Amino acid sequence: MQVGDAKLERYAWLAVAAAVATIGIKTLAWAVTGSVGLLSDALESLINLAAALLALAMLRLAAAPPDEAHPYGRFKAEYVASGVEGALIVLAAGSIAYAAVPRLLAPQPLDAAALGIGLSVFASFINLGVSLALIRVGRREQSIALEADGRHLMTDVWTSAGVVAGVALVWGTGWLILDPLIALAVAVHIVWTGIGLMRRSFTGLLDAAIEPEDRAEMEKIFAEYRRRYPVQFHAVLTRQAGARRFISFHLLVPDTWTVAQGHQLSEEIEERIRSLVPNAILFSHLEPISHPASYDDIKLERW
């Protein structure tokens, strides 16, 4: 395992620890108040724990070296983590609604609201700190699993803020129906978040192209070498797989060049692209620029 992968695992373990801590704190807050809003918050923390454990497992799988059965590695495992996490969020929303509807029909008074609010706020500060760290590291290391886990925790922070506001309003106004209404609003909000995560994961599993900014940097390099040498480029294909960027292109060189000349230039171009596109894995193919067959394989499939 590489150093960067080990660092990602440490942050995933941090998410696990935060989930365990907040489950205990929020469950206690629900137990002392009887608030279904706080219960909804505690249920989402259970999902946080499942998501953090799944992210940890998928990060380990994605970090496994390529082998004969998986020559391109297992980098897409991170998309599995974020996709399943989105589904778990939707499941949590269903559980919240199931708990809130009976209270909507028969509102119940809350006990020890001040203590429950204090406990929930304390748990939210834990989640806030961890979520900011996960999002920052996930973006920097191009880890969709870690970033998704961070965004999930950030959603939990906003959810907790809404729940605390609802409990405080019930406590201050005596309007008992606000508690289940806030819980249902939380359910709707996290459904939207879950669907967004699933959509993003589905797009990644379909071999989406790399970001437009990275493709623009590549095109600048190709344009530079077209000016410097009598060469051309075509059949440029890109795709993302977790943190990795797969890039392939054909380099058309003068017929009089030796294989060594073409290979040296190709290596130089690949190195330039790696310096600009993070986590890039490149494949290049040399072709004679004047041979008609060189232009028959511009598309991915050849018939």
Kinemage of the C-alpha trace (Angstrom):
@kinemage 1
@onewidth
@group {chain A} dominant
@subgroup {mainchain}
@vectorlist {calphas} color= white
{ca met a 1} P 0.000 0.000 0.000
{ca gln a 2} L 1.284 3.446 -0.901
{ca val a 3} L 1.771 6.248 1.619
{ca gly a 4} L -1.121 8.255 0.169
{ca asp a 5} L -3.457 5.261 0.426
{ca ala a 6} L -2.485 4.716 4.061
{ca lys a 7} L -3.286 8.380 4.749
{ca leu a 8} L -6.744 7.955 3.221
{ca glu a 9} L -7.370 4.951 5.450
{ca arg a 10} L -6.457 6.963 8.535
{ca tyr a 11} L -9.076 9.550 7.631
{ca ala a 12} L -11.621 6.797 7.003
{ca trp a 13} L -10.925 5.456 10.508
{ca leu a 14} L -11.461 8.984 11.814
{ca ala a 15} L -14.917 8.956 10.221
{ca val a 16} L -15.655 5.597 11.877
{ca ala a 17} L -14.640 6.947 15.289
{ca ala a 18} L -16.751 10.080 14.817
{ca ala a 19} L -19.779 7.983 13.841
{ca val a 20} L -19.460 5.750 16.927
{ca ala a 21} L -19.118 8.774 19.215
{ca thr a 22} L -22.074 10.658 17.744
{ca ile a 23} L -24.310 7.576 17.790
{ca gly a 24} L -23.841 7.345 21.540
{ca ile a 25} L -24.325 11.066 22.144
{ca lys a 26} L -27.386 11.450 19.914
{ca thr a 27} L -29.027 8.287 21.218
{ca leu a 28} L -28.649 9.682 24.722
{ca ala a 29} L -30.171 12.976 23.542
{ca trp a 30} L -33.188 11.104 22.143
{ca ala a 31} L -33.505 8.960 25.272
{ca val a 32} L -33.695 11.943 27.615
{ca thr a 33} L -36.107 13.968 25.462
{ca gly a 34} L -38.247 11.444 23.569
{ca ser a 35} L -37.972 13.689 20.483
{ca val a 36} L -38.483 11.944 17.131
{ca gly a 37} L -36.459 14.762 15.605
{ca leu a 38} L -33.495 13.747 17.735
{ca leu a 39} L -34.287 10.087 17.001
{ca ser a 40} L -34.043 10.875 13.286
{ca asp a 41} L -30.653 12.444 13.957
{ca ala a 42} L -29.469 9.341 15.809
{ca leu a 43} L -30.695 7.051 13.025
{ca glu a 44} L -28.723 9.028 10.462
{ca ser a 45} L -25.616 8.564 12.606
{ca leu a 46} L -26.083 4.795 12.281
{ca ile a 47} L -25.990 5.292 8.525
{ca asn a 48} L -22.863 7.394 8.978
{ca leu a 49} L -21.170 4.446 10.688
{ca ala a 50} L -22.177 1.999 7.955
{ca ala a 51} L -21.013 4.450 5.286
{ca ala a 52} L -17.678 5.056 7.016
{ca leu a 53} L -17.004 1.312 7.307
{ca leu a 54} L -17.930 0.792 3.662
{ca ala a 55} L -15.685 3.682 2.587
{ca leu a 56} L -12.824 2.159 4.558
{ca ala a 57} L -13.331 -1.245 2.905
{ca met a 58} L -13.563 0.244 -0.594
{ca leu a 59} L -10.496 2.424 -0.070
{ca arg a 60} L -8.540 -0.704 0.847
{ca leu a 61} L -9.871 -2.521 -2.200
{ca ala a 62} L -9.091 0.415 -4.508
{ca ala a 63} L -5.540 0.555 -3.133
{ca ala a 64} L -4.865 -3.103 -3.959
{ca pro a 65} L -2.225 -3.437 -6.713
{ca pro a 66} L -3.256 -4.608 -10.201
{ca asp a 67} L -3.107 -8.347 -10.797
{ca glu a 68} L -3.798 -10.807 -13.601
{ca ala a 69} L -7.552 -10.707 -12.995
{ca his a 70} L -7.654 -6.906 -12.604
{ca pro a 71} L -4.863 -5.497 -14.794
{ca tyr a 72} L -6.300 -1.974 -14.586
{ca gly a 73} L -6.602 -2.121 -10.814
{ca arg a 74} L -9.734 -1.800 -8.684
{ca phe a 75} L -9.956 1.990 -8.566
{ca lys a 76} L -13.708 2.033 -9.273
{ca ala a 77} L -14.370 0.469 -5.877
{ca glu a 78} L -14.676 4.015 -4.529
{ca tyr a 79} L -17.741 4.581 -6.720
{ca val a 80} L -19.339 1.529 -5.122
{ca ala a 81} L -18.794 3.091 -1.698
{ca ser a 82} L -20.387 6.422 -2.603
{ca gly a 83} L -23.268 4.750 -4.473
{ca val a 84} L -24.160 2.421 -1.607
{ca glu a 85} L -23.794 5.329 0.804
{ca gly a 86} L -26.390 7.230 -1.209
{ca ala a 87} L -28.762 4.260 -1.002
{ca leu a 88} L -28.238 4.008 2.763
{ca ile a 89} L -29.082 7.688 3.140
{ca val a 90} L -32.394 7.120 1.341
{ca leu a 91} L -33.053 4.126 3.622
{ca ala a 92} L -32.398 6.308 6.665
{ca ala a 93} L -34.935 8.826 5.370
{ca gly a 94} L -37.547 6.088 5.233
{ca ser a 95} L -36.800 5.136 8.843
{ca ile a 96} L -37.116 8.758 9.947
{ca ala a 97} L -40.482 9.141 8.220
{ca tyr a 98} L -41.697 5.859 9.766
{ca ala a 99} L -40.877 7.196 13.244
{ca ala a 100} L -42.282 10.676 12.618
{ca val a 101} L -45.706 9.918 11.134
{ca pro a 102} L -47.237 8.431 14.351
{ca arg a 103} L -46.041 11.508 16.281
{ca leu a 104} L -47.569 13.722 13.612
{ca leu a 105} L -50.934 12.071 14.247
{ca ala a 106} L -50.504 12.072 18.034
{ca pro a 107} L -47.933 14.684 19.185
{ca gln a 108} L -46.103 13.966 22.455
{ca pro a 109} L -44.461 16.389 24.911
{ca leu a 110} L -40.658 16.505 25.154
{ca asp a 111} L -38.616 15.929 28.311
{ca ala a 112} L -35.292 17.549 29.277
{ca ala a 113} L -35.164 19.504 26.017
{ca ala a 114} L -32.224 21.685 27.092
{ca leu a 115} L -30.046 18.643 27.838
{ca gly a 116} L -31.007 17.009 24.548
{ca ile a 117} L -30.170 20.165 22.607
{ca gly a 118} L -26.797 20.465 24.317
{ca leu a 119} L -25.879 16.853 23.549
{ca ser a 120} L -26.915 17.205 19.908
{ca val a 121} L -24.905 20.396 19.471
{ca phe a 122} L -21.814 18.706 20.941
{ca ala a 123} L -22.187 15.772 18.515
{ca ser a 124} L -22.617 18.204 15.621
{ca phe a 125} L -19.313 19.902 16.380
{ca ile a 126} L -17.599 16.503 16.186
{ca asn a 127} L -19.181 15.829 12.792
{ca leu a 128} L -18.377 19.320 11.525
{ca gly a 129} L -14.667 18.991 12.245
{ca val a 130} L -14.412 15.510 10.728
{ca ser a 131} L -16.504 16.385 7.656
{ca leu a 132} L -14.355 19.414 6.812
{ca ala a 133} L -11.223 17.275 7.100
{ca leu a 134} L -12.659 14.498 4.895
{ca ile a 135} L -13.839 16.889 2.179
{ca arg a 136} L -10.495 18.697 2.117
{ca val a 137} L -8.425 15.515 1.911
{ca gly a 138} L -10.861 13.857 -0.510
{ca arg a 139} L -10.554 16.759 -2.937
{ca arg a 140} L -6.791 16.982 -2.583
{ca glu a 141} L -6.244 13.246 -3.051
{ca gln a 142} L -9.023 12.867 -5.676
{ca ser a 143} L -10.843 10.298 -3.502
{ca ile a 144} L -14.575 10.278 -4.261
{ca ala a 145} L -15.250 7.811 -1.417
{ca leu a 146} L -13.640 10.045 1.187
{ca glu a 147} L -15.212 13.210 -0.204
{ca ala a 148} L -18.656 11.552 -0.314
{ca asp a 149} L -18.284 10.480 3.303
{ca gly a 150} L -17.336 14.032 4.242
{ca arg a 151} L -20.311 15.498 2.405
{ca his a 152} L -22.574 12.958 4.089
{ca leu a 153} L -21.295 14.076 7.487
{ca met a 154} L -21.797 17.710 6.504
{ca thr a 155} L -25.395 16.867 5.638
{ca asp a 156} L -25.668 15.372 9.111
{ca val a 157} L -24.445 18.660 10.572
{ca trp a 158} L -27.159 20.629 8.776
{ca thr a 159} L -29.706 17.978 9.703
{ca ser a 160} L -28.748 18.303 13.364
{ca ala a 161} L -29.028 22.070 13.140
{ca gly a 162} L -32.584 21.738 11.839
{ca val a 163} L -33.505 19.191 14.488
{ca val a 164} L -32.071 21.323 17.289
{ca ala a 165} L -34.009 24.316 15.972
{ca gly a 166} L -37.188 22.223 15.929
{ca val a 167} L -36.717 20.945 19.476
{ca ala a 168} L -35.936 24.465 20.672
{ca leu a 169} L -39.116 25.773 19.029
{ca val a 170} L -41.190 23.034 20.638
{ca trp a 171} L -39.595 23.815 23.985
{ca gly a 172} L -40.170 27.546 23.618
{ca thr a 173} L -43.627 27.587 22.004
{ca gly a 174} L -45.240 24.375 23.166
{ca trp a 175} L -46.209 23.510 19.555
{ca leu a 176} L -45.650 19.751 19.779
{ca ile a 177} L -46.412 19.137 16.115
{ca leu a 178} L -43.190 20.957 15.114
{ca asp a 179} L -41.108 17.970 16.289
{ca pro a 180} L -42.444 15.405 13.755
{ca leu a 181} L -42.673 18.083 11.042
{ca ile a 182} L -38.984 18.869 11.431
{ca ala a 183} L -38.204 15.136 11.322
{ca leu a 184} L -40.104 14.767 8.036
{ca ala a 185} L -38.316 17.812 6.600
{ca val a 186} L -35.001 16.178 7.540
{ca ala a 187} L -36.083 12.996 5.735
{ca val a 188} L -36.857 14.897 2.524
{ca his a 189} L -33.547 16.747 2.682
{ca ile a 190} L -31.372 13.661 3.088
{ca val a 191} L -33.247 11.807 0.328
{ca trp a 192} L -32.081 14.542 -2.052
{ca thr a 193} L -28.497 14.140 -0.821
{ca gly a 194} L -28.634 10.358 -1.245
{ca ile a 195} L -29.958 10.600 -4.795
{ca gly a 196} L -27.172 13.042 -5.660
{ca leu a 197} L -24.497 10.652 -4.406
{ca met a 198} L -25.993 7.723 -6.321
{ca arg a 199} L -26.155 9.773 -9.515
{ca arg a 200} L -22.506 10.795 -9.208
{ca ser a 201} L -21.407 7.207 -8.591
{ca phe a 202} L -23.420 5.932 -11.543
{ca thr a 203} L -21.751 8.502 -13.799
{ca gly a 204} L -18.311 7.365 -12.614
{ca leu a 205} L -19.079 3.704 -13.288
{ca leu a 206} L -19.962 4.637 -16.884
{ca asp a 207} L -16.346 5.661 -17.617
{ca ala a 208} L -16.943 9.396 -17.733
{ca ala a 209} L -14.245 11.553 -19.340
{ca ile a 210} L -11.802 13.442 -17.150
{ca glu a 211} L -12.567 17.026 -16.136
{ca pro a 212} L -12.720 19.654 -18.935
{ca glu a 213} L -9.939 21.629 -17.220
{ca asp a 214} L -7.571 18.657 -17.437
{ca arg a 215} L -8.508 17.993 -21.072
{ca ala a 216} L -7.775 21.635 -21.868
{ca glu a 217} L -4.297 21.312 -20.325
{ca met a 218} L -3.637 18.231 -22.447
{ca glu a 219} L -4.703 20.033 -25.620
{ca lys a 220} L -2.271 22.866 -24.825
{ca ile a 221} L 0.562 20.329 -24.671
{ca phe a 222} L -0.506 18.730 -27.960
{ca ala a 223} L -0.691 22.152 -29.631
{ca glu a 224} L 2.791 22.990 -28.375
{ca tyr a 225} L 4.306 19.820 -29.832
{ca arg a 226} L 2.499 20.318 -33.137
{ca arg a 227} L 4.295 23.667 -33.381
{ca arg a 228} L 7.691 22.273 -32.362
{ca tyr a 229} L 7.678 19.069 -34.437
{ca pro a 230} L 6.051 17.776 -37.648
{ca val a 231} L 3.716 15.521 -35.646
{ca gln a 232} L -0.027 15.127 -35.102
{ca phe a 233} L -2.284 13.589 -32.459
{ca his a 234} L -5.595 11.804 -32.650
{ca ala a 235} L -7.696 9.073 -30.979
{ca val a 236} L -7.423 10.921 -27.662
{ca leu a 237} L -9.524 9.026 -25.105
{ca thr a 238} L -9.875 9.699 -21.387
{ca arg a 239} L -11.784 8.185 -18.480
{ca gln a 240} L -11.883 8.421 -14.716
{ca ala a 241} L -11.733 5.535 -12.255
{ca gly a 242} L -11.797 6.778 -8.690
{ca ala a 243} L -8.712 8.895 -8.134
{ca arg a 244} L -7.046 7.713 -11.343
{ca arg a 245} L -7.211 9.334 -14.779
{ca phe a 246} L -6.674 7.008 -17.748
{ca ile a 247} L -5.492 8.781 -20.906
{ca ser a 248} L -4.613 7.301 -24.288
{ca phe a 249} L -3.592 8.960 -27.542
{ca his a 250} L -1.983 8.179 -30.887
{ca leu a 251} L 1.147 10.084 -31.877
{ca leu a 252} L 1.656 10.384 -35.636
{ca val a 253} L 5.322 10.957 -36.546
{ca pro a 254} L 7.170 11.450 -39.865
{ca asp a 255} L 7.835 8.245 -41.793
{ca thr a 256} L 11.573 8.934 -41.703
{ca trp a 257} L 11.737 8.874 -37.902
{ca thr a 258} L 13.083 5.827 -36.145
{ca val a 259} L 11.048 3.997 -33.531
{ca ala a 260} L 13.517 5.280 -30.918
{ca gln a 261} L 12.897 8.901 -31.947
{ca gly a 262} L 9.137 8.502 -31.763
{ca his a 263} L 9.314 6.647 -28.460
{ca gln a 264} L 11.520 9.307 -26.879
{ca leu a 265} L 9.102 12.066 -27.885
{ca ser a 266} L 6.123 10.041 -26.687
{ca glu a 267} L 7.746 9.528 -23.274
{ca glu a 268} L 8.453 13.238 -23.027
{ca ile a 269} L 4.836 14.126 -23.829
{ca glu a 270} L 3.493 11.587 -21.343
{ca glu a 271} L 5.694 13.019 -18.606
{ca arg a 272} L 4.424 16.530 -19.359
{ca ile a 273} L 0.806 15.368 -19.087
{ca arg a 274} L 1.482 13.558 -15.798
{ca ser a 275} L 2.872 16.773 -14.348
{ca leu a 276} L -0.392 18.615 -15.106
{ca val a 277} L -3.088 15.944 -14.697
{ca pro a 278} L -3.106 14.386 -11.198
{ca asn a 279} L -2.972 10.596 -10.883
{ca ala a 280} L -2.766 10.112 -14.653
{ca ile a 281} L -2.031 6.716 -16.223
{ca leu a 282} L -1.087 7.134 -19.891
{ca phe a 283} L -1.019 4.896 -22.940
{ca ser a 284} L 0.377 6.158 -26.257
{ca his a 285} L 0.624 4.570 -29.684
{ca leu a 286} L 3.071 5.504 -32.475
{ca glu a 287} L 1.909 5.661 -36.100
{ca pro a 288} L 3.428 6.878 -39.418
{ca ile a 289} L 1.859 10.200 -40.299
{ca ser a 290} L 1.499 9.556 -44.048
{ca his a 291} L 0.123 6.001 -43.927
{ca pro a 292} L -3.654 5.818 -44.648
{ca ala a 293} L -4.174 3.021 -42.107
{ca ser a 294} L -3.045 5.381 -39.367
{ca tyr a 295} L -6.314 7.261 -39.742
{ca asp a 296} L -8.609 4.227 -39.629
{ca asp a 297} L -8.412 3.822 -35.837
{ca ile a 298} L -9.474 7.256 -34.627
{ca lys a 299} L -12.591 5.785 -33.063
{ca leu a 300} L -12.516 3.411 -30.114
{ca glu a 301} L -13.774 0.473 -32.155
{ca arg a 302} L -12.344 -0.660 -35.485
{ca trp a 303} L -14.575 -2.558 -37.901
